[in-house]
Structure formats: structure tokens, C-alpha cells
Amino acid sequence: MKFLLDEPQGGNSISRHDEKSVWVNGVQHSSSLLVPWRGALQAWDLQRFEDLSADHFEQILLLKPELVIFGSGSRIRFAKPLLYRRLIEARIGVETMNLAAACRTYTVLSSEGRAVLAALLIET
């Protein structure tokens, strides 16, 4: 039997998560962040779901993903579509799920070579 190492196709890899942290490329992050399929991680200045604004989604638009996985914290909460309207207009898909599901989904999609971005709300 021949074994092959399954390497993620994207440049960033989420290896672990809990309610207060996410490990990306082996580094623990305890505040909200944007994890693109490749390139540098970006701080996402968001501490609470209630503070979510259109400006938060504008930051995502600049990274030009084909799909955004929005991890809305420890429980699933949906942002008003008006907040991410510019993403919709740019034909960028947005899926919302809790933080754990967002991390798992990002991992699968990035391993397939998809231009996916995880927007992860880590509430402080």
C-alpha cells in the first residue's frame, strides 16, 4: 500500500480551535481574524457580534475570495445581508456557521484549493 502525505493546497491551515482561540499555521490566536486561503492573516477588529458593521465585510472584499466562511462565535448568528451586500454584489458567497464548524469547513475547502476565506469572530 502506498501512502501519500495530504498537504493543504492553500497556504494557511487551521489545526485546532476552542471557544476562545484558533491555531493557524501552528500559532494560537485569541482575537478575531481573517484567514485567507493564502497570504498573510489579518486582524479583524471585532470583539462582539453586536458590533459587526459593513466596514468589517469591506475588509474581506479587498482580499477577493470566492467564498467567505463567517464563524459567528460560539453559536450561530446571522449578520444582516445589508452588512455584506458588497460581497453579494461582487458575487462572493457568504456562509455563516459557528466558530467550530467554520474552522472545519475552511480546512476542507482550502485543502481542495478553493479561494476561501475564514472570517472568525473570537469573542473576548
LINMO-V75990 format. One line per field, one symbol per residue. ss: DSSP state (~ for helix, > for strand, _ for the rest). phi: phi as a letter, one per 30 degrees, with the letter a starting at -180 (. if undefined). A space follows every 10 residues. Layout:
ss->???
phi->???
//
This chain:
ss->__________ ___>>>>___ _>>>__>>>_ __>>>>____ _>>_____~~ ~__~~~~~~~ ~_____>>>> >_________ ~~~~~~~~~_ __>>>>>_~~ ~~~~~~~~~~ ~____>>>>> ____
phi->.ccbdccddd dcbccaabdc abcchicdbc beaccddajd dbdbdbcbed cdbddddded eddhdcbccc ddjdbdbcdd eedceddddd icdbccaded dddddeeddd ddiddcbccc dcdc
//
